[in-house]
Amino acid sequence: MNVVAILRETRKDLQSTAMHSSDPAERSAARHRRAIVTGVTSGISRAVRIGVSLITVPLTLHYLGNERFGLWMTISSVLAMAGFADFGIGNGVLNTVSTAFGKDDWDGIRRAISSGFAVLTLIGALILALFLSIYKFVDWGNLFRATTVAARAEAGPAMLVFAVCFALNVPLDVVQRAQLGLQQGFLTNLWQILSSIMILVGILAVIHFHFSLTVLVVAFAGAPVLGTAMNVAYFFGVSRRDLLPRWNLVSRATIEQITRLGGLFFVLQLVVAVSYSADNFIIARILGVADVTVFSIPQRMFSTISLVVAMLMMPLWPAYGEAISRGDMLWVRQTLTRTLLGVFVLTTLVSAALLLFSNRLILWWVGPNIHPSFLLMLGLAVWTVLSNCGSTLAMFLNGAGIVKFQVITASIFGIGCLAVKILLTQQYGIAGVPWATIITYGLLTAFPYVLYVPRLLRQMEEKADAMSMDAVAASMIEN
């Protein structure tokens, strides 16, 4: 089936009952179409974002200088660590919507969206109030170990802008979670493409008019907020007005369900944030903020692979949830096996190619001032393969609602990883960061997953078969 046919059939899905058919083959086809369209638009969105990064990183590096650029990267990493600050409510909404969608429960979907929006609005307000209450009492220049006058002066205002944008985006994010839960993530991707274009225009304007780092942060962090707000206005105001959040649909029982599941996701996000996003902060505190640039440039280069894979795999999260809710376990097993193998092969080949040509790419990208070691580059390549295979398994576990297992393994990994990162960074410099992650992930996460996931699949298949036999028996009795 060509792309035009897939798009045509997907449009029919949005206006028909294809996903509600009693025919498993028809449901599977519709599910695949939505995943493909979302994956394709995810790839386009990610390609645009990568293109913007390729253009803006060398420009901003030369414009800001090593220390101010490192400050920008460090602040971005600190706020990435704060991605768990919605306490997992967004992911709770996604899972609740996808499960209700699998049961054709549209009233449940409306309650989930409205209840999630109410909780997220409260969280966003509390985050902003808390940050403002401590802002004047923190010496941000010392916190990030900035040494130049310009970097020290801009550290606080830049952090303030990032925090405000982050807090505003917390309640707005409900539209993206709803779209993902309904397997309409391609709509989110289209708005993200527009946001990336706005980021590029904004950064180019800042550099052209020689504005400060703070204004650069406004352009970088404000554009995604504006794009998400436009998505909210169109989706809830024009496209799906029946799903518009309403206070009278806020349900205490639904809030309890979302927060219970969200609490597990919160712990998982917290551990992942500390384990994965603390790298720049650890380097800045141990080695100095200037070394963050030497690490972040190649890390960003390899992270483009993970970003693309994540965007392609994300549509499978709600698809797994909907399929499991309907008992389509054959689709689940086949899809998981194929995607895991595909991700392993793809990331291995691309990472190897990137490692082979890394020096030339960095020279072409940012110039001759950045010289990462081969040991660092090799560690980033190996970690890219491992992390993407783990993320592929996580999409299945998230869709299945298996969060406690992930929390336990991730918590053990997070503690061990943080300790080993600090130790190896002190001993071997920035090259120790990816290798610390590889060692602890292999022992504390990958090994338990290899034992647990096959057994879980067998249990779910046995449960689905039992439910199918009960349904057939009940139908024979009625007839």
Wavefront OBJ file of the C-alpha trace (Angstrom):
o trace
v 0.000 0.000 0.000
v 1.533 3.344 -1.046
v 1.691 6.447 1.118
v -1.253 8.161 -0.604
v -3.458 5.108 -0.032
v -2.386 4.914 3.618
v -3.234 8.589 4.147
v -6.601 8.126 2.421
v -7.464 5.111 4.572
v -6.302 6.890 7.730
v -8.604 9.792 6.946
v -11.448 7.289 6.656
v -10.447 5.822 10.031
v -10.881 9.230 11.641
v -14.411 9.470 10.276
v -15.533 5.861 10.586
v -15.673 2.899 12.935
v -12.675 1.050 11.495
v -10.998 0.865 14.870
v -14.226 -0.375 16.445
v -14.797 -3.244 13.998
v -15.282 -6.750 15.365
v -12.924 -8.056 12.673
v -9.399 -8.386 14.175
v -7.807 -8.113 10.716
v -9.581 -4.824 10.005
v -8.642 -3.429 13.416
v -5.041 -4.537 12.927
v -4.878 -2.846 9.526
v -6.287 0.409 10.912
v -3.875 0.240 13.848
v -0.936 -0.249 11.504
v -2.054 2.624 9.283
v -2.207 5.032 12.185
v 1.153 3.879 13.473
v 2.706 4.243 10.013
v 1.296 7.728 9.431
v 2.322 8.820 12.916
v 5.762 7.284 12.410
v 6.228 8.973 9.023
v 5.185 12.374 10.347
v 7.376 11.737 13.392
v 10.306 11.152 11.075
v 9.565 14.352 9.172
v 9.171 16.282 12.423
v 12.416 14.897 13.749
v 14.202 15.592 10.459
v 13.070 19.209 10.622
v 14.198 19.463 14.254
v 17.563 17.904 13.411
v 17.922 20.290 10.491
v 17.200 23.210 12.786
v 19.775 21.880 15.260
v 22.389 21.436 12.531
v 21.895 25.055 11.529
v 21.565 26.670 14.943
v 24.174 24.768 17.025
v 27.263 26.019 15.131
v 25.739 29.482 14.838
v 24.963 29.724 18.545
v 28.303 28.162 19.503
v 30.190 30.854 17.605
v 27.775 33.551 18.737
v 27.825 32.680 22.445
v 31.295 31.200 22.864
v 32.171 27.965 24.665
v 31.144 28.926 28.206
v 27.836 30.636 27.402
v 26.966 27.820 24.985
v 27.809 25.286 27.701
v 25.606 27.269 30.071
v 22.731 27.024 27.593
v 23.223 23.254 27.246
v 23.439 22.800 31.018
v 20.248 24.755 31.683
v 18.486 22.731 28.991
v 19.630 19.533 30.688
v 18.448 20.726 34.099
v 15.012 21.399 32.671
v 15.037 18.056 30.860
v 15.514 16.548 34.289
v 12.375 18.470 35.325
v 10.361 16.687 32.637
v 8.972 14.485 35.404
v 7.479 17.541 37.131
v 3.959 16.750 35.901
v 4.176 13.800 38.344
v 3.474 11.389 35.495
v -0.057 12.728 34.997
v 0.477 13.200 31.249
v 1.415 9.554 30.801
v -1.461 8.552 33.071
v -3.827 10.421 30.749
v -2.271 8.721 27.701
v -2.715 5.221 29.125
v -6.236 5.926 30.392
v -7.305 7.329 27.014
v -5.784 4.449 25.025
v -7.394 1.825 27.290
v -10.787 3.537 27.079
v -10.345 3.814 23.308
v -9.810 0.050 23.130
v -13.163 -0.385 24.902
v -14.950 2.260 22.781
v -15.634 4.192 25.992
v -15.883 7.804 24.761
v -17.350 9.074 28.012
v -14.282 7.662 29.762
v -12.035 9.424 27.243
v -13.752 12.774 27.894
v -13.440 12.331 31.653
v -9.758 11.418 31.326
v -8.963 14.507 29.227
v -10.909 16.912 31.443
v -9.625 15.447 34.701
v -6.053 15.355 33.414
v -6.234 18.977 32.286
v -7.500 20.091 35.690
v -4.677 18.336 37.537
v -2.002 19.504 35.082
v -3.174 23.114 35.363
v -2.785 22.954 39.133
v 0.670 21.373 38.817
v 1.856 24.011 36.330
v 0.735 26.816 38.639
v 2.475 25.231 41.631
v 5.716 24.729 39.701
v 5.828 28.358 38.643
v 4.970 29.612 42.144
v 7.670 27.422 43.713
v 10.347 28.536 41.269
v 9.506 32.225 41.712
v 9.677 31.840 45.490
v 13.297 30.618 45.384
v 14.577 32.453 42.318
v 16.028 35.498 44.122
v 17.767 33.385 46.761
v 19.880 31.294 44.345
v 23.198 32.457 42.907
v 22.692 30.910 39.479
v 26.148 31.865 38.236
v 27.797 29.927 41.058
v 25.380 27.022 40.660
v 26.512 26.499 37.058
v 30.130 27.448 37.862
v 30.156 30.207 35.252
v 33.340 32.295 35.257
v 32.830 35.097 32.729
v 30.876 38.216 33.641
v 28.390 37.755 30.784
v 27.646 34.118 31.637
v 27.157 34.879 35.331
v 24.821 37.778 34.564
v 22.695 35.773 32.117
v 22.441 32.515 34.067
v 19.541 33.613 36.298
v 17.334 35.310 33.670
v 17.881 32.441 31.229
v 16.839 29.914 33.868
v 13.756 32.010 34.668
v 12.614 32.023 31.041
v 13.073 28.253 30.748
v 11.102 27.680 33.953
v 8.197 29.900 32.881
v 7.932 28.221 29.479
v 8.094 24.794 31.094
v 5.329 25.620 33.588
v 3.068 26.970 30.841
v 3.556 23.856 28.749
v 2.509 21.446 31.534
v -1.293 21.913 31.178
v -1.097 22.453 27.409
v 0.533 19.029 27.027
v -2.836 17.332 27.613
v -3.702 17.767 23.929
v -0.641 15.785 22.849
v -1.384 13.012 25.344
v -4.976 12.828 24.142
v -3.914 12.674 20.499
v -1.374 9.938 21.230
v -3.929 7.955 23.230
v -6.341 8.140 20.295
v -3.534 7.031 17.940
v -3.594 10.437 16.249
v -0.050 11.396 17.146
v 0.501 12.552 13.568
v -1.503 15.673 14.454
v 0.942 16.427 17.265
v 3.852 15.927 14.876
v 2.508 18.444 12.355
v 2.310 21.142 15.027
v 5.808 20.248 16.235
v 7.120 20.818 12.713
v 5.681 24.324 12.845
v 7.273 24.854 16.278
v 10.697 23.838 14.938
v 10.394 26.322 12.094
v 9.481 29.057 14.577
v 12.540 28.136 16.683
v 14.805 28.534 13.641
v 13.334 31.905 12.698
v 13.550 33.121 16.286
v 17.187 32.070 16.811
v 18.283 33.564 13.490
v 16.572 36.817 14.440
v 18.298 36.872 17.851
v 21.725 36.345 16.288
v 21.068 38.919 13.554
v 20.041 41.611 16.033
v 22.708 40.594 18.616
v 20.296 39.946 21.475
v 21.333 38.368 24.770
v 21.305 34.711 25.811
v 18.051 35.361 27.669
v 16.282 36.443 24.479
v 17.769 33.432 22.703
v 16.183 31.246 25.364
v 12.838 32.975 24.759
v 13.047 32.041 21.072
v 14.183 28.486 21.797
v 11.784 27.603 24.631
v 8.850 29.838 23.757
v 8.217 28.546 20.234
v 7.215 24.999 21.355
v 4.811 26.493 23.912
v 3.218 28.646 21.221
v 2.965 25.661 18.858
v 1.296 23.495 21.522
v -1.142 26.314 22.359
v -2.122 26.520 18.686
v -2.630 22.742 18.670
v -4.917 23.037 21.710
v -6.956 25.796 20.057
v -7.444 23.872 16.822
v -7.971 20.341 18.168
v -10.373 21.193 21.016
v -11.860 24.299 19.409
v -12.364 23.117 15.821
v -11.510 19.472 15.114
v -12.813 17.630 18.214
v -14.962 20.043 20.173
v -16.665 17.050 21.792
v -13.399 16.356 23.633
v -12.903 19.932 24.892
v -11.957 19.816 28.603
v -14.928 20.814 30.753
v -15.055 21.298 34.503
v -18.320 19.355 34.790
v -16.543 16.295 33.342
v -13.800 16.345 35.968
v -14.224 13.104 37.878
v -12.740 12.283 41.250
v -12.606 8.582 40.378
v -10.848 9.331 37.085
v -8.367 11.644 38.829
v -7.575 8.861 41.296
v -7.065 6.410 38.437
v -4.828 8.814 36.501
v -2.797 9.873 39.532
v -2.343 6.283 40.715
v -0.906 5.280 37.348
v 0.776 8.655 36.958
v 2.521 8.242 40.296
v 4.303 5.162 38.992
v 5.262 6.993 35.813
v 6.475 9.894 37.958
v 8.913 7.695 39.833
v 10.023 6.120 36.562
v 10.534 9.540 34.919
v 12.401 10.808 37.961
v 14.835 7.908 37.909
v 15.308 8.129 34.135
v 15.876 11.890 34.366
v 18.560 11.500 37.014
v 20.166 8.586 35.184
v 20.151 9.992 31.648
v 19.813 13.767 31.878
v 22.267 14.521 34.668
v 25.331 14.033 32.470
v 25.941 17.702 31.670
v 25.294 18.744 35.253
v 27.745 16.119 36.596
v 30.408 17.221 34.122
v 29.831 20.889 34.961
v 30.162 20.278 38.705
v 33.195 17.954 38.502
v 35.137 19.280 35.504
v 33.670 22.732 34.822
v 31.025 24.093 32.468
v 33.477 24.488 29.562
v 33.858 20.684 29.326
v 30.107 20.381 28.847
v 30.552 21.663 25.296
v 33.134 18.957 24.476
v 30.679 16.304 25.676
v 27.380 17.795 24.493
v 28.356 18.278 20.836
v 29.081 14.557 20.086
v 26.324 13.527 22.479
v 23.880 15.618 20.482
v 25.151 14.044 17.281
v 24.420 10.517 18.504
v 21.200 11.573 20.219
v 19.682 12.369 16.833
v 19.492 8.608 16.273
v 17.641 8.100 19.544
v 15.317 11.002 18.837
v 14.329 9.541 15.475
v 13.798 6.053 16.916
v 11.771 7.451 19.823
v 9.492 9.352 17.486
v 8.985 6.228 15.354
v 8.334 3.961 18.345
v 6.114 6.333 20.342
v 2.936 5.545 18.297
v 3.246 1.916 19.411
v 2.643 2.825 23.072
v -1.092 3.584 22.666
v -1.367 0.975 19.890
v -0.135 -1.722 22.301
v -2.565 -0.477 24.945
v -5.535 -0.581 22.583
v -4.533 -3.985 21.149
v -4.056 -5.539 24.603
v -7.404 -4.121 25.713
v -9.059 -5.903 22.768
v -7.040 -9.124 23.256
v -5.166 -8.899 19.915
v -2.042 -10.536 21.319
v -0.855 -11.961 17.981
v -0.460 -8.398 16.716
v 1.340 -7.424 19.917
v 3.911 -10.246 19.746
v 4.593 -9.853 16.030
v 4.927 -6.092 16.274
v 7.237 -6.226 19.299
v 9.519 -8.850 17.723
v 9.794 -7.045 14.393
v 10.366 -3.588 15.847
v 12.967 -4.795 18.365
v 14.968 -6.547 15.647
v 14.597 -3.602 13.286
v 15.720 -1.060 15.894
v 18.773 -3.159 16.825
v 19.926 -3.531 13.220
v 19.197 0.075 12.271
v 20.850 1.704 15.287
v 23.889 -0.567 15.040
v 24.497 0.327 11.397
v 23.868 4.049 11.809
v 25.909 4.306 15.034
v 28.844 2.491 13.417
v 28.726 4.829 10.415
v 28.507 7.870 12.673
v 31.463 6.636 14.730
v 33.526 6.071 11.592
v 32.970 9.585 10.258
v 32.530 11.399 13.601
v 35.693 13.504 13.437
v 34.924 14.789 9.963
v 31.289 15.477 10.871
v 32.213 17.446 13.991
v 34.806 19.440 12.054
v 32.246 20.240 9.355
v 29.508 20.965 11.894
v 31.122 23.194 14.525
v 34.713 23.729 13.399
v 38.137 22.665 14.740
v 37.728 23.673 18.389
v 35.997 20.478 19.589
v 38.163 17.315 19.871
v 36.322 14.454 21.633
v 38.287 11.270 22.288
v 37.627 7.999 20.449
v 36.755 6.319 23.769
v 33.993 8.873 24.333
v 32.645 8.444 20.793
v 32.699 4.633 21.043
v 30.835 4.762 24.351
v 28.176 7.033 22.889
v 27.766 4.662 19.908
v 27.348 1.550 22.065
v 24.975 3.333 24.422
v 22.860 4.502 21.486
v 22.190 0.879 20.467
v 21.420 -0.293 24.012
v 19.189 2.619 24.939
v 17.072 2.387 21.796
v 16.462 -1.339 22.230
v 15.439 -0.624 25.824
v 13.112 2.166 24.705
v 11.440 -0.202 22.235
v 10.677 -2.650 25.050
v 9.496 0.230 27.243
v 6.806 1.178 24.697
v 5.350 -2.313 25.025
v 5.510 -2.289 28.822
v 3.961 1.181 28.977
v 1.095 0.148 26.719
v 0.546 -2.947 28.847
v 0.454 -0.807 31.992
v 3.465 -2.673 33.422
v 5.050 0.232 35.256
v 5.979 -1.212 38.674
v 8.547 -3.559 37.143
v 10.088 -0.654 35.241
v 10.140 1.473 38.380
v 11.957 -1.215 40.375
v 14.585 -1.953 37.733
v 15.048 1.720 36.832
v 15.428 2.732 40.485
v 18.156 0.162 41.075
v 19.815 1.192 37.821
v 19.499 4.910 38.591
v 21.240 4.683 41.942
v 24.029 2.523 40.576
v 24.393 4.585 37.398
v 24.664 7.927 39.202
v 27.349 6.603 41.548
v 29.381 4.994 38.767
v 29.102 8.109 36.568
v 30.532 10.313 39.304
v 33.334 7.814 39.974
v 34.323 7.283 36.333
v 34.061 10.987 35.502
v 36.494 11.752 38.307
v 38.847 9.019 37.117
v 38.606 9.204 33.311
v 36.972 12.540 32.509
v 33.998 12.919 30.187
v 34.661 9.563 28.458
v 33.636 7.840 31.694
v 30.043 9.088 31.445
v 28.702 6.863 28.619
v 30.693 3.820 29.756
v 29.309 4.129 33.276
v 25.817 4.090 31.780
v 26.582 1.077 29.568
v 27.987 -1.015 32.405
v 25.188 -0.357 34.875
v 22.428 -0.617 32.249
v 23.637 -3.977 30.995
v 23.813 -5.483 34.474
v 20.828 -3.847 36.178
v 18.290 -3.295 33.377
v 18.953 -5.306 30.216
v 19.447 -8.629 32.007
v 16.168 -8.435 34.043
v 14.271 -7.412 30.875
v 15.529 -10.459 28.979
v 14.130 -12.703 31.719
v 10.859 -10.854 32.349
v 9.410 -9.819 28.965
v 9.055 -13.312 27.355
v 7.316 -14.642 30.468
v 4.972 -11.632 30.514
v 3.997 -12.178 26.883
v 3.117 -15.825 27.557
v 0.955 -14.851 30.541
v -0.896 -12.191 28.544
v -1.512 -14.595 25.666
v -2.906 -17.236 28.043
v -5.204 -14.625 29.596
v -6.413 -13.438 26.177
v -7.090 -17.030 25.063
v -9.078 -17.701 28.248
v -11.166 -14.551 27.742
v -11.803 -15.511 24.111
v -12.988 -18.991 25.115
v -15.279 -17.511 27.788
v -16.764 -15.146 25.221
v -17.406 -18.010 22.776
v -19.014 -20.119 25.528
v -21.239 -17.230 26.599
v -22.300 -16.690 22.980
v -23.212 -20.389 22.567
v -25.271 -20.313 25.756
v -27.185 -17.245 24.583
v -27.917 -18.872 21.237
l 1 2 3 4 5 6 7 8 9 10 11 12 13 14 15 16 17 18 19 20 21 22 23 24 25 26 27 28 29 30 31 32 33 34 35 36 37 38 39 40 41 42 43 44 45 46 47 48 49 50 51 52 53 54 55 56 57 58 59 60 61 62 63 64 65 66 67 68 69 70 71 72 73 74 75 76 77 78 79 80 81 82 83 84 85 86 87 88 89 90 91 92 93 94 95 96 97 98 99 100 101 102 103 104 105 106 107 108 109 110 111 112 113 114 115 116 117 118 119 120 121 122 123 124 125 126 127 128 129 130 131 132 133 134 135 136 137 138 139 140 141 142 143 144 145 146 147 148 149 150 151 152 153 154 155 156 157 158 159 160 161 162 163 164 165 166 167 168 169 170 171 172 173 174 175 176 177 178 179 180 181 182 183 184 185 186 187 188 189 190 191 192 193 194 195 196 197 198 199 200 201 202 203 204 205 206 207 208 209 210 211 212 213 214 215 216 217 218 219 220 221 222 223 224 225 226 227 228 229 230 231 232 233 234 235 236 237 238 239 240 241 242 243 244 245 246 247 248 249 250 251 252 253 254 255 256 257 258 259 260 261 262 263 264 265 266 267 268 269 270 271 272 273 274 275 276 277 278 279 280 281 282 283 284 285 286 287 288 289 290 291 292 293 294 295 296 297 298 299 300 301 302 303 304 305 306 307 308 309 310 311 312 313 314 315 316 317 318 319 320 321 322 323 324 325 326 327 328 329 330 331 332 333 334 335 336 337 338 339 340 341 342 343 344 345 346 347 348 349 350 351 352 353 354 355 356 357 358 359 360 361 362 363 364 365 366 367 368 369 370 371 372 373 374 375 376 377 378 379 380 381 382 383 384 385 386 387 388 389 390 391 392 393 394 395 396 397 398 399 400 401 402 403 404 405 406 407 408 409 410 411 412 413 414 415 416 417 418 419 420 421 422 423 424 425 426 427 428 429 430 431 432 433 434 435 436 437 438 439 440 441 442 443 444 445 446 447 448 449 450 451 452 453 454 455 456 457 458 459 460 461 462 463 464 465 466 467 468 469 470 471 472 473 474 475 476 477 478 479
